[in-house]
Structure formats: structure tokens, C-alpha cells
Amino acid sequence: MTAQIMDSSSTPPTMNILEAIFRQDCYRPFIESWDEVASHTLRRLRKRMLAFGKPPSDDALYKRVLEMSPPDKPNDSPSDGPMLTIDFKLSGQSLKMFSTLSQFSTALDAGMEELLVKSYFPADELCKAFFEQFAS
């Protein structure tokens, strides 16, 4: 099976996954559970801003993504679990994935506090089979 998930030639480049999630010309149209994902993402960004003293770059990012397309049904749940399930619509199929966010830090390396790794994994057998077939 050969499928193109997204036409990258028409997508403006962004190095920020948060912007890509909120942009109509990036990942936004492919996320079926977008209100939940957007609300979760905004809560995580707000928590990061509070934890690190609201850096101007994070404040500007927060305002930019809200202007792009705010969630229709914001969810201000006080607790977020260790992972987020995301429902994607890719190549005509609904795919469930879960996302984890890892942060590295040490007492002596302030730069490591800014290193965040976001990973996506199949949440069910259908999604796993889709990506196995897509990769082959």
C-alpha cells in the first residue's frame, strides 16, 4: 500500500508541533478528537508557562495558537494523565494513537529543562497494522 498522509509541498514549514496541531494547513484537519487534543495541549502549555515563569516565547506561542483555531469546547480539566489518546483520520481510516511527553532535566543543566520529547504509539491493533503496512 502506498499512501500519502499529508501533502508536505503545500504545508508551510514549522518546527513547533504545537503550531502544527493548531494550523488548518498542517495537522488540525487530520485530528478527529481535536477539541480534546487542543484543550490538553493548551493546559500543558499554561502549566509550563507557570512552572518556568512565563517565558515570552511561550506566551507568544500560546497567543498564536489561540488565534489560529481555539477549541470549540474547551476542557479545563485540572488533571492530565501521563498520556493522551489522539484519534487521527489518515488515508480514509480512523487511527487511534497515544502520545507521551518526556522531559529531561538535571540539577546542573538548565538547558535540559527545555528538552521535551513527544512520542506517538499505536493505541490499537488496527493502527499498528496500518503503520506496519505503510512502512513496508
MDAnalysis code that builds the backbone (N, CA, C; Angstrom):
import MDAnalysis as mda
import numpy as np

u = mda.Universe.empty(408, n_residues=136, atom_resindex=np.repeat(np.arange(136), 3), trajectory=True)
u.add_TopologyAttr("name", ["N", "CA", "C"] * 136)
u.add_TopologyAttr("resid", np.arange(1, 137))
u.add_TopologyAttr("resname", ["MET", "THR", "ALA", "GLN", "ILE", "MET", "ASP", "SER", "SER", "SER", "THR", "PRO", "PRO", "THR", "MET", "ASN", "ILE", "LEU", "GLU", "ALA", "ILE", "PHE", "ARG", "GLN", "ASP", "CYS", "TYR", "ARG", "PRO", "PHE", "ILE", "GLU", "SER", "TRP", "ASP", "GLU", "VAL", "ALA", "SER", "HIS", "THR", "LEU", "ARG", "ARG", "LEU", "ARG", "LYS", "ARG", "MET", "LEU", "ALA", "PHE", "GLY", "LYS", "PRO", "PRO", "SER", "ASP", "ASP", "ALA", "LEU", "TYR", "LYS", "ARG", "VAL", "LEU", "GLU", "MET", "SER", "PRO", "PRO", "ASP", "LYS", "PRO", "ASN", "ASP", "SER", "PRO", "SER", "ASP", "GLY", "PRO", "MET", "LEU", "THR", "ILE", "ASP", "PHE", "LYS", "LEU", "SER", "GLY", "GLN", "SER", "LEU", "LYS", "MET", "PHE", "SER", "THR", "LEU", "SER", "GLN", "PHE", "SER", "THR", "ALA", "LEU", "ASP", "ALA", "GLY", "MET", "GLU", "GLU", "LEU", "LEU", "VAL", "LYS", "SER", "TYR", "PHE", "PRO", "ALA", "ASP", "GLU", "LEU", "CYS", "LYS", "ALA", "PHE", "PHE", "GLU", "GLN", "PHE", "ALA", "SER"])
u.atoms.positions = np.array([
    [0.849, -1.181, 0.000],
    [0.000, 0.000, 0.000],
    [0.891, 1.239, 0.000],
    [0.613, 2.143, -0.894],
    [1.308, 3.419, -0.906],
    [0.262, 4.485, -0.658],
    [0.495, 5.298, 0.335],
    [-0.443, 6.361, 0.662],
    [0.331, 7.586, 1.073],
    [-0.212, 8.700, 0.759],
    [0.393, 9.948, 1.204],
    [-0.474, 10.478, 2.327],
    [0.125, 10.648, 3.474],
    [-0.626, 11.103, 4.634],
    [-0.925, 12.589, 4.521],
    [0.049, 13.352, 4.106],
    [-0.107, 14.799, 4.019],
    [0.726, 15.320, 2.872],
    [0.233, 16.305, 2.154],
    [0.983, 16.915, 1.071],
    [1.908, 17.964, 1.660],
    [3.163, 17.579, 1.866],
    [4.100, 18.484, 2.524],
    [4.553, 19.625, 1.628],
    [4.324, 19.517, 0.317],
    [4.752, 20.592, -0.585],
    [3.924, 21.861, -0.400],
    [2.689, 21.713, 0.059],
    [1.840, 22.894, 0.242],
    [1.763, 23.329, 1.702],
    [2.448, 22.629, 2.577],
    [2.395, 22.938, 4.001],
    [3.542, 23.854, 4.388],
    [3.230, 25.036, 4.919],
    [4.311, 25.915, 5.381],
    [5.102, 25.224, 6.487],
    [6.405, 25.322, 6.447],
    [7.215, 24.634, 7.458],
    [7.039, 25.266, 8.837],
    [6.993, 24.442, 9.836],
    [7.012, 24.892, 11.222],
    [7.806, 23.868, 12.016],
    [8.613, 24.333, 12.886],
    [9.401, 23.436, 13.716],
    [8.703, 23.179, 15.047],
    [7.547, 23.764, 15.248],
    [6.863, 23.656, 16.524],
    [5.631, 22.768, 16.371],
    [5.603, 21.652, 17.086],
    [4.499, 20.705, 16.989],
    [3.183, 21.343, 17.454],
    [3.247, 22.256, 18.427],
    [2.019, 22.908, 18.887],
    [1.381, 23.723, 17.769],
    [2.197, 24.466, 17.041],
    [1.657, 25.228, 15.919],
    [1.089, 24.295, 14.856],
    [1.779, 23.198, 14.586],
    [1.310, 22.253, 13.571],
    [-0.035, 21.646, 13.956],
    [-0.252, 21.403, 15.252],
    [-1.534, 20.853, 15.716],
    [-2.668, 21.844, 15.491],
    [-2.403, 23.122, 15.673],
    [-3.447, 24.141, 15.581],
    [-3.656, 24.686, 14.166],
    [-2.709, 24.506, 13.285],
    [-2.810, 25.084, 11.938],
    [-3.760, 24.274, 11.066],
    [-4.654, 24.987, 10.383],
    [-5.584, 24.339, 9.459],
    [-4.859, 23.725, 8.270],
    [-3.680, 24.232, 7.939],
    [-2.930, 23.708, 6.798],
    [-1.864, 22.704, 7.217],
    [-1.935, 22.235, 8.463],
    [-0.996, 21.208, 8.933],
    [-1.791, 20.031, 9.477],
    [-1.707, 19.760, 10.790],
    [-2.298, 18.556, 11.367],
    [-3.758, 18.709, 11.786],
    [-4.220, 19.912, 11.987],
    [-5.570, 20.154, 12.516],
    [-6.663, 19.356, 11.783],
    [-6.710, 19.341, 10.442],
    [-7.786, 18.605, 9.764],
    [-7.714, 17.084, 9.931],
    [-6.582, 16.557, 10.358],
    [-6.405, 15.118, 10.483],
    [-6.720, 14.594, 11.882],
    [-7.003, 15.484, 12.829],
    [-7.238, 15.073, 14.218],
    [-8.736, 15.104, 14.496],
    [-9.336, 13.908, 14.608],
    [-10.775, 13.813, 14.867],
    [-11.135, 14.257, 16.280],
    [-10.275, 13.977, 17.242],
    [-10.530, 14.342, 18.644],
    [-9.857, 15.683, 18.954],
    [-9.980, 16.625, 18.009],
    [-9.209, 17.855, 18.094],
    [-9.530, 18.706, 19.317],
    [-10.788, 18.844, 19.693],
    [-11.125, 19.666, 20.869],
    [-10.409, 19.150, 22.114],
    [-10.406, 17.839, 22.287],
    [-9.725, 17.245, 23.443],
    [-8.215, 17.458, 23.359],
    [-7.652, 17.232, 22.179],
    [-6.211, 17.395, 21.987],
    [-5.807, 18.855, 22.180],
    [-6.574, 19.773, 21.598],
    [-6.262, 21.205, 21.716],
    [-6.360, 21.672, 23.166],
    [-7.401, 21.257, 23.867],
    [-7.554, 21.650, 25.273],
    [-6.401, 21.109, 26.117],
    [-6.068, 19.854, 25.908],
    [-4.960, 19.230, 26.643],
    [-3.651, 19.972, 26.355],
    [-3.425, 20.274, 25.094],
    [-2.198, 20.952, 24.682],
    [-2.097, 22.339, 25.300],
    [-3.194, 23.074, 25.304],
    [-3.199, 24.416, 25.896],
    [-2.965, 24.356, 27.407],
    [-3.580, 23.365, 28.069],
    [-3.366, 23.227, 29.522],
    [-1.897, 22.934, 29.821],
    [-1.277, 22.042, 29.022],
    [0.131, 21.711, 29.240],
    [1.020, 22.933, 29.022],
    [0.709, 23.732, 28.005],
    [1.498, 24.930, 27.740],
    [1.331, 25.938, 28.879],
    [0.098, 26.120, 29.374],
    [-0.124, 27.030, 30.512],
    [0.643, 26.568, 31.739],
    [0.619, 25.253, 32.008],
    [1.347, 24.718, 33.167],
    [2.851, 24.958, 33.019],
    [3.351, 24.778, 31.810],
    [4.775, 25.028, 31.557],
    [5.106, 26.497, 31.778],
    [4.223, 27.381, 31.319],
    [4.448, 28.818, 31.497],
    [4.485, 29.175, 32.979],
    [3.592, 28.587, 33.761],
    [3.574, 28.860, 35.203],
    [4.813, 28.284, 35.888],
    [5.232, 27.106, 35.466],
    [6.381, 26.457, 36.098],
    [7.696, 27.171, 35.808],
    [7.817, 27.755, 34.607],
    [9.083, 28.363, 34.214],
    [9.008, 29.887, 34.137],
    [8.030, 30.480, 34.792],
    [7.976, 31.931, 34.880],
    [7.478, 32.633, 33.620],
    [6.657, 31.963, 32.831],
    [6.028, 32.559, 31.651],
    [7.049, 33.214, 30.716],
    [7.920, 32.401, 30.118],
    [8.884, 32.958, 29.161],
    [8.151, 33.653, 28.007],
    [8.668, 34.765, 27.505],
    [7.999, 35.490, 26.416],
    [7.725, 34.614, 25.189],
    [8.621, 33.671, 24.885],
    [8.411, 32.809, 23.715],
    [7.197, 31.901, 23.910],
    [7.004, 31.367, 25.131],
    [5.840, 30.528, 25.404],
    [4.558, 31.351, 25.416],
    [4.624, 32.554, 25.972],
    [3.462, 33.432, 25.992],
    [3.030, 33.780, 24.565],
    [3.988, 34.093, 23.705],
    [3.687, 34.412, 22.304],
    [3.115, 33.194, 21.581],
    [3.667, 32.010, 21.844],
    [3.164, 30.779, 21.235],
    [1.729, 30.519, 21.664],
    [1.444, 30.681, 22.954],
    [0.089, 30.471, 23.483],
    [-0.904, 31.384, 22.769],
    [-0.559, 32.649, 22.622],
    [-1.452, 33.600, 21.942],
    [-1.621, 33.253, 20.469],
    [-0.535, 32.830, 19.805],
    [-0.599, 32.466, 18.383],
    [-1.523, 31.284, 18.144],
    [-1.388, 30.236, 18.954],
    [-2.212, 29.053, 18.712],
    [-3.679, 29.322, 19.026],
    [-3.947, 30.152, 20.017],
    [-5.342, 30.512, 20.298],
    [-5.960, 31.297, 19.144],
    [-5.168, 32.150, 18.504],
    [-5.668, 32.914, 17.361],
    [-5.908, 32.029, 16.144],
    [-5.120, 30.959, 15.992],
    [-5.263, 30.078, 14.836],
    [-6.599, 29.376, 14.829],
    [-6.924, 28.688, 15.884],
    [-8.202, 27.974, 15.975],
    [-8.383, 27.452, 17.394],
    [-9.054, 28.239, 18.237],
    [-9.272, 27.784, 19.607],
    [-10.236, 26.599, 19.627],
    [-10.157, 25.757, 20.647],
    [-11.081, 24.621, 20.744],
    [-12.527, 25.102, 20.817],
    [-13.438, 24.377, 20.166],
    [-14.860, 24.714, 20.225],
    [-15.420, 24.454, 21.613],
    [-14.947, 23.382, 22.230],
    [-15.415, 23.007, 23.557],
    [-14.214, 22.891, 24.489],
    [-13.724, 24.012, 25.023],
    [-12.553, 23.931, 25.905],
    [-12.842, 23.062, 27.117],
    [-11.864, 22.304, 27.497],
    [-11.985, 21.428, 28.651],
    [-10.908, 21.848, 29.640],
    [-11.313, 22.400, 30.756],
    [-10.346, 22.860, 31.754],
    [-10.188, 21.854, 32.881],
    [-10.085, 20.579, 32.512],
    [-9.878, 19.524, 33.492],
    [-8.608, 19.820, 34.294],
    [-8.668, 19.740, 35.616],
    [-7.498, 20.072, 36.424],
    [-6.380, 19.038, 36.339],
    [-6.681, 17.823, 35.886],
    [-5.628, 16.810, 35.847],
    [-5.504, 16.207, 34.461],
    [-4.287, 16.021, 34.054],
    [-3.997, 15.357, 32.801],
    [-3.226, 14.090, 33.126],
    [-3.602, 13.017, 32.481],
    [-2.897, 11.766, 32.701],
    [-1.522, 11.794, 32.056],
    [-0.801, 10.699, 32.183],
    [0.546, 10.643, 31.632],
    [0.588, 10.535, 30.111],
    [-0.569, 10.258, 29.499],
    [-0.598, 10.179, 28.042],
    [-1.933, 10.688, 27.530],
    [-1.963, 10.963, 26.235],
    [-3.153, 11.480, 25.582],
    [-3.469, 10.587, 24.400],
    [-4.724, 10.127, 24.280],
    [-5.141, 9.363, 23.110],
    [-5.620, 10.337, 22.051],
    [-5.122, 10.142, 20.826],
    [-5.460, 11.026, 19.716],
    [-6.080, 10.190, 18.606],
    [-7.232, 10.624, 18.118],
    [-7.892, 9.951, 17.010],
    [-7.581, 10.708, 15.732],
    [-6.825, 10.060, 14.841],
    [-6.459, 10.658, 13.561],
    [-7.332, 10.082, 12.455],
    [-7.568, 10.876, 11.430],
    [-8.215, 10.409, 10.211],
    [-7.171, 10.536, 9.115],
    [-6.561, 9.399, 8.718],
    [-5.497, 9.389, 7.720],
    [-5.840, 8.403, 6.617],
    [-5.691, 8.833, 5.397],
    [-5.934, 7.966, 4.240],
    [-7.275, 7.253, 4.349],
    [-8.302, 7.961, 4.823],
    [-9.653, 7.411, 4.925],
    [-9.870, 6.465, 6.087],
    [-8.903, 6.326, 6.968],
    [-9.041, 5.430, 8.113],
    [-8.951, 6.218, 9.414],
    [-9.721, 5.772, 10.395],
    [-9.606, 6.336, 11.738],
    [-8.541, 5.551, 12.484],
    [-7.562, 6.264, 12.994],
    [-6.455, 5.627, 13.692],
    [-6.319, 6.209, 15.090],
    [-6.235, 5.332, 16.068],
    [-6.068, 5.764, 17.455],
    [-4.606, 5.610, 17.837],
    [-4.048, 6.714, 18.327],
    [-2.667, 6.691, 18.792],
    [-2.641, 7.295, 20.185],
    [-1.608, 6.963, 20.935],
    [-1.436, 7.664, 22.193],
    [-0.108, 8.374, 22.169],
    [-0.071, 9.461, 22.891],
    [1.080, 10.341, 22.898],
    [1.630, 10.429, 24.306],
    [2.942, 10.431, 24.390],
    [3.596, 10.658, 25.678],
    [4.554, 11.830, 25.526],
    [4.805, 12.500, 26.607],
    [5.715, 13.635, 26.624],
    [6.758, 13.366, 27.700],
    [8.013, 13.369, 27.295],
    [9.110, 13.116, 28.240],
    [9.937, 14.380, 28.382],
    [10.279, 14.702, 29.612],
    [11.117, 15.870, 29.868],
    [12.341, 15.412, 30.634],
    [13.488, 15.877, 30.192],
    [14.753, 15.524, 30.821],
    [15.294, 16.747, 31.546],
    [15.850, 16.521, 32.712],
    [16.495, 17.634, 33.409],
    [17.473, 17.074, 34.428],
    [18.431, 17.913, 34.738],
    [19.382, 17.579, 35.794],
    [19.552, 18.830, 36.644],
    [20.047, 18.652, 37.830],
    [20.235, 19.794, 38.724],
    [21.265, 20.776, 38.189],
    [22.193, 20.307, 37.366],
    [23.281, 21.161, 36.914],
    [23.130, 21.638, 35.468],
    [22.090, 21.245, 34.773],
    [21.962, 21.580, 33.357],
    [20.591, 22.190, 33.079],
    [20.507, 23.508, 33.181],
    [19.235, 24.201, 32.964],
    [18.739, 24.028, 31.537],
    [19.642, 23.865, 30.582],
    [19.247, 23.689, 29.184],
    [18.444, 22.422, 28.954],
    [18.688, 21.413, 29.764],
    [17.957, 20.156, 29.627],
    [16.483, 20.318, 29.987],
    [16.146, 21.311, 30.806],
    [14.755, 21.530, 31.184],
    [13.887, 21.841, 29.974],
    [14.491, 22.381, 28.932],
    [13.736, 22.764, 27.741],
    [13.600, 21.619, 26.748],
    [14.282, 20.505, 26.959],
    [14.221, 19.382, 26.043],
    [12.999, 18.527, 26.352],
    [12.049, 18.535, 25.445],
    [10.843, 17.728, 25.576],
    [10.767, 16.814, 24.362],
    [10.451, 15.551, 24.591],
    [10.333, 14.581, 23.511],
    [8.894, 14.086, 23.489],
    [8.210, 14.333, 22.370],
    [6.836, 13.873, 22.213],
    [6.873, 12.650, 21.323],
    [6.287, 11.554, 21.790],
    [6.289, 10.295, 21.053],
    [4.860, 9.849, 20.810],
    [4.642, 9.204, 19.672],
    [3.325, 8.676, 19.314],
    [3.428, 7.174, 19.110],
    [2.433, 6.442, 19.608],
    [2.402, 4.995, 19.514],
    [1.002, 4.546, 19.105],
    [0.886, 3.422, 18.388],
    [-0.448, 2.895, 18.064],
    [-1.185, 2.517, 19.345],
    [-2.465, 2.867, 19.416],
    [-3.260, 2.566, 20.607],
    [-4.099, 1.303, 20.425],
    [-4.141, 0.768, 19.205],
    [-4.881, -0.474, 18.976],
    [-4.239, -1.240, 17.805],
    [-4.714, -2.459, 17.583],
    [-4.127, -3.314, 16.552],
    [-4.361, -2.765, 15.144],
    [-5.502, -2.131, 14.889],
    [-5.792, -1.562, 13.576],
    [-4.767, -0.485, 13.224],
    [-4.472, 0.356, 14.168],
    [-3.495, 1.432, 13.954],
    [-2.098, 0.843, 13.748],
    [-1.738, -0.139, 14.537],
    [-0.436, -0.783, 14.392],
    [-0.300, -1.408, 13.002],
    [-1.336, -2.111, 12.560],
    [-1.305, -2.755, 11.241],
    [-1.201, -1.716, 10.123],
    [-1.895, -0.576, 10.273],
    [-1.839, 0.481, 9.268],
    [-0.407, 0.969, 9.082],
    [0.283, 1.267, 10.175],
    [1.629, 1.795, 10.079],
    [2.639, 0.728, 9.664],
    [2.418, -0.514, 10.042],
    [3.292, -1.595, 9.558],
    [3.169, -1.730, 8.044],
    [1.934, -1.670, 7.546],
    [1.707, -1.763, 6.100],
    [2.239, -0.514, 5.395],
    [2.053, 0.634, 5.993],
    [2.531, 1.884, 5.407],
    [4.052, 1.893, 5.310],
    [4.729, 1.320, 6.306],
    [6.186, 1.316, 6.328],
    [6.789, 0.333, 5.330],
    [6.017, -0.693, 4.967],
    [6.602, -1.703, 4.062],
    [6.456, -1.399, 2.597],
])
